[in-house]
Amino acid sequence: MGLTIGLTQLKRKKRKDGTIPVYVRFTEDRKSRYKSTGIAIKKKYWLGKKDAWVSSSHDRSEQLNRKLKNQLTEIYKVEEQLYKNEQLSLDRIISTLSDDKDPRSILHKAEEYKQHLKEDDRYWEQRHFTVVINNLDSFIDDRGKSDQLDQLNSEWIEHWQQWLLKEVGNGNNTVRKKLQRLKGMTDWLYDSGDIKTNPFERVDRVESKKTNNKVKLSFDQIKAIESLSLERGSDLWHTRNYFMYSFYNAGIRFGDLCCLKWENLIDGRLVYQMNKTEQQKSINQLQPMYRLLIHYVSNVGEYVSFSKWQPNLQRPVDPVDSCLKYIVIAYSKDHNSDYILPILEQHHSDPQELRKRISSKNVIVNRHLKTIAGKASIQANISFHVSRHSFAHYALKKGMDLYAISKALGHSDLKVTEEYIKTFDEEMLDQSMNQLF
């Protein structure tokens, strides 16, 4: 979907006097960014029509409509120039329009930091920081001033924190995450010399609310999903396979699962580099994994010939079921550059485009998982990441020690694992008490 530009009132920013700010809305691929026009009117005066956005019943309708038209005209000029240079995109037009601002403004530096994240191939940080920029823009607009870097101190940050809590309605944990992302920007500004002191040194951050809502499935629920009768080749059937393969492989993340190629199967092990931590994982492939992988061997019959992989093995009664490992290994050597699972339709050389596609597929898979959960009579609101939680929970229940769980999950620090499984403590305590009494 191409880039669209229009005017809109942001009702969520309604002011105490009843007026609602008017923003320019930029939309591409169902993602929107907003730019303030500096105009706010009551809802009854808003027409939203071309060249007549403000009703003539407003005593300043002509002046306001002229101002809005002039702003759009300037934006259309930028859009046309970017289109001619084959650079037109949502991020590019926002960045270009931001260049008109004071280079020492907080918003301008925020856009520069976002570009830095993009150039550093930190897609998820860039995506999350886009939300922070939108919040900063709205906060600064509400203050009615263009805040400069020399105003970026602990008091300013705490005011933004309170605004997120009271005006936006964010919870404590969400606000803390946004503060952490803003701190990434201030650290970058401090390292580059744009600011002389780090404003976060004295920030009194909102307390994190501890929750016990990490969704995980019991092994019985996992088996209920595995035993569902689903139409072979259907979206639900594939999604169930993806989820189960993740569970059996210590909760492999969806982004990593999408990128697995047959060449990642080495000597009966799944060897791959995790995108999130860039650490390598190596997992021994057992019979449950091979039962899933065999579904994606396109021509099983050709690989049942044992001379290719185990010439001295006595021919079993059911060669396909008894020798899954050897069939999969033989197939993987002939198709090493192909994706194992048919999640991505094509290979993407652009890392940004790849991550966008993975994110889009993740949404679809999560939607299918909710249907699967319903068919398995599971009431939990599950997503793909639940396979990871469920593995950790199952491993803990079966007596796997903390270090082994940490290695299986690919955590770099035992403290991360301790925090990860902390929400399972209550159930484990119940079991221990039952054993005692």
N, C-alpha and C positions, 0 to 999 in steps of 0.2 A: 504494500500500500504506500502511495506517495505521500509527500509532506503536504499537509493542509494548514492553512492559517485563517484564524477568525477571531472575533471578539466575543467575550462572555463575561457574565457576572459570576464571581465566586461567592456563592451563598454562605459557604462555611466561614467566610471572613466578614460577615455582617457586623457593622459597627454599632455602638450604643445609640447613636442618633438615628438608626434605621437605614442608613445608606450602605450600599454594597459596592465594593471596589470593582472596576471594570479591568479586565486583563486581556492581553493578546494571548490566544491559545495556539500553540504549535503542536501538531499531532502527526506521528509517523509510526506505523505498525502498532497502532492502539496504545502507544505511549505518548503522554502529553507533557509539555513544559509550558510555563506561563511567564509573561513579562508584564509588569505593571504599566498602566497607562497614566497613572496619577489622577484618575477620575473616579469618583464614587457618587452614585445617585441611588435613590430609592427604587425599589422593584417596580412600582407602578409607572415609572417614567422610562423603563427599559423596553424597547421594541426589538432590538437585535436584528433589524433589517439592514440590508446594504444601503449605505449612504444616509440612513435614517435610524441610527441605533437608539438615539434619545428622542423621546416623544416631544412633539411641538408644544405640549402642555407644560413642559419644563421651561422656566423663564430664561434659561441660558442654552436652549437646545441647539441653536445655530452655531454658537461658539464651540460647544462641546462636540457636536458632530464634525465640525471642521477640524478640530484638534485630533479626533480619532482618525479621520480620513488622512490627515497629514502623516500621522504616525504609521498607518498601514502602508501609505505610499512609500515611505522610506524603507520599510521592511521589505516590501515587494521588490525594491531596487536591489537590496542585498540578496534576496532570493534569486533574482534573475542573473546576477553576476556569478553567484555560486553555481547555478545551473549551467551557465556557459562554460565555466571552468571545470565542470564535471565533479564538483565538490559538495553538491547540495545534500545535506542530511540534517537531522534534528540537532545533533551535537554541534555540527559546524555552524549552522545559522545562529544558534544561541551563543556560541563562542565568539562569532564575528560581531554580533550585536553588543556583546559585553565589552568588546574592545573600545567602544565609545565611552566607557565609564572611566573614572579616575583610576589609573593603574595602582594607586595605593588604597583603593577601596577593598573592603573585606570580600565582597561578592566577586570582584575581578580576580582576586588572588584565589578564591575558591574555584573559579573556573580554570585557572592555571594549574591548580593542584589536581583537578579532575583530569586535565589533559596529561599531566605527569603520570597519573595512575594508568591511563590508557597506553601511553608510550612504554610504560614499564610492564605492559601485558598483565595488569592486575584487574581482570575483568570484573570479578565480583565486588572488589573494593570500589571500583569506579561506579558500578551499578548502585551500590548502597549509598555512595557519596552523593549521587544525583538527588536522592531524597533529602539529604542534609542541605544541599544547595537550595532546593525548593523551600525548605523550612526557613533557612536563613533569609531568603528573598522576602518571604511573607513577613517574617519578624521585623526586618529592617523597614519594610513598607509600612507596617503598623506603627513603627516609631516615627515615620514621616521624615526620615533623614538618610543620607548616604553615609553609613558608618565607615570610618577609615581604620587602617591597621593600628594606628596609635591608640585607638579606643578599644582594641581587642585585649582586654585585661580580664582578671578573674571576676570582677563585678559584672562586666558585660556578659560573660559566659553564664554566670549564675542567673542573670535576668532572662537569657535565652532558655535556660533550663526550666525556669518557672513558667515561661510562655508555652513551652512544649507540654508541660503538665496541665496547665489550666486552660489555655486557648485551643491547643490541638487535641488535648485529651489523651496524650500518650501515657502508658503505664511507666512505672519506675524503671523496669528492666529495659524497655524500649528507649527511654531517655538516656540511660547509661550507655547503651550501644551507640546512640547518636553522638553522645559526648566523646566516646572513644574514637569515633571516626573524625570528629572535629579535631581531637588531639593529634591525630595523624597529620592533619594539615598544619597545625601549629608547630609540631616537631619539624616538619619539612621547612616551614618558614624560618624557624630558629636556626636550623642547620645551614640554610642558604643565606642567612644574614639579613633577611627582610624584617625580622623583629629581634630586639636585643635581649629580651627575657621571655621565658616560656610562661604564658599566662595560666597554665593549668597547675602550677606549683601550689597555688593557694585556693584553688576551686573547691568549695564544699559540695561534693556531689551527692545527689539524692541516693538514699539507701536502696540497695538491691533487695527486692522481695524474693525470698527463697520459695520456690515452688516444688511440688512433688507430682508434676504432671507429664513426666517423660513417658510417652506412650510406648509400651512394649507388649508383645504377644507371648502367651505361654506356648510351650512346645506342642500341646494339644491343639491350640489354635493354628499354629504353623502347619501341623499335619492335616488339619481340616481344610486349609487352603490347598495344600498339596494334593489332597484326595478328591477335590472337586472335579466333577465331570464337565469339562468345557469343550466346546467345539474346536477340534484341532485346526490350527492355523488362524483362529480368530484373534482379535486384539486382546481379549481377556485371557486367552490361552497363552499368548506370548508374554503378556504382563505377568501372569502367574509364574512363568518360567524365569523371567528376569528377577523377580522378587525372591524366588527360592534359590536361584544361583547366588544371589547376593548373600542370603542368609548362610548358606553352606560355606561361603568363602569369607567368613568373619565380617559380614556386613559391608561388603565393598560398596562404595558410594556410587550413586547413579552416574555422575559425570565420568568416573573411571570405567564403569561398566560399558558405557556407550563406546568408549575408545579402544576396548580390548580387541586385539587382532589374533588370528590363529598363531602368529609368531610368538605371542606371549605364553604359549604352552611349550615349555621346555623340559624335556626329560620327566614328563608326568607331573610337572608343577606349573602353576599359574604365576608368572613373574611379570610384574608391571610396576610402573612408577606412579605413585599417587599424585594427582594434580594439586591437591590442597597443600601438602607438605613437601612434595618433591622427593619423598623417601621411597625406597624400593621395597616392595613386598613380594614374598615368595610363599605360595600356599600349595601344599601337597594336594593333588586332585584325587578324590576318593570316589567310590562307586556312585553316590548320589549326584556328584557333579557330572560324571560321565553320562548318567542317565538323562541329564538335561542337555548336555552338549550334543548328544547323538541326534537330537531333533534338528540340529542346524548343519548336519552333514548331508549335503544335497543328494549324494549318490552312494548310499550305504552299500549297495550291492557290489560295487566295484572294489570296495575295501574289505570285503569278507574273505578274500583270497589270502590265506595265511602266509603264503610265500613272501609277501611283501614285508611282513613285520615279525613273524615268529615261526620260521620254517620248521622247527623241531617240536612245535606244540601239537599234541594229539587233537584232532578235530572234535570239538564239543558238540553236544546235541543241538544247542541253540547258539550258533556262533555270534549272532548280533548281540544277544543279552550277556553272554559270558565273556566276550572279548571287546567290550565297549572301549576300554582304554586304548587298545591297539588300533582299533578302527579310527578313533578320534586322532590319535598321534599321526597315523598314516595320512589322514585327510589334512591335518594341520600343516604338514610339510609341503603339500601340493598347493595350499591356499594361504600361505603365511602372511600375505599383505592384505587379506580381506578381513573385514570386521567379523567377529564371531557371531554377534547378535544383530539382527536386522532392525536396529533402532534408527540409525542414521542412514538416509538414502544415498548419501554421497560423501566423499572425503572433502574436508574443508582445509585449505592451506592457510587461511586467515584465522588466527586463534580467536579473534573477537567474534567472527562469524560462527565459528565452531561452538563457542560457549553460548551464544544466543540460541543456536539450534538445539543444544542440549537442554537449555532452560525451557524452551518451548515443548520439547518432548517430555520433560519431567512433569509438566503440568498435565499433559494428556495421560501419562502413565498413572499419576496420582488419582486422576478421575476414575480410571479403570479399576484401580485398587479399592476404591470405595465401593464399587459395584461388586467386586470379588468378596470383600468383607461381608457385605450383605448376604450374598449367596452362602457364605460359610457361617452365617448367624453370629457374626462378630460385630459388636456394637461400637467398638473403639473407632475413633476417627483416624484411620491410618494413612500414612504416606510412605513413600519408598524408603525414607530414612529409618522407618520403624524396623526394617530388617536388621539394621545395625544395632538398634537398642535391644531387639529381641535376641540377637546372638549374644550380646554381652550379658543379658539377663540369664539366658540358658547356660552359658559357660560358668557364670557365678554359682548357679544352683547346682551344677554338676561337680563343683569343687575345684574348678580351674583357679590357680592362684593369680593374684593381682598382676604380677609381672608377665605371666603368659597371656592374660587378657589384654594387657597393654600392648604387647608385641603383636597380637592378633589384630587389634584395632589399628595398629600403626601409629600409636601415640608416641611422641618424642619424650614425654615426661610422665612419670608415675602419678604426679599430682593431677594431671589432666584426666587420667583414668579414674582416680579416686573421686574426682568431681563428677565424672561421667556416670559412674554407677552408684553415686550417693543416693539417688532417688529410689534405688532398689532395696535400700537398707531395711526399710520397715517390713517388707515381706520376709526378708531373710531373718529378721528378729522374731517375727511371728512363728516361723518354722522352728527356730532354736528354742523358743519358749514351749512350743508343743512337745519337743523332744524332752525338755527338762521336766515337764509336768504331765 
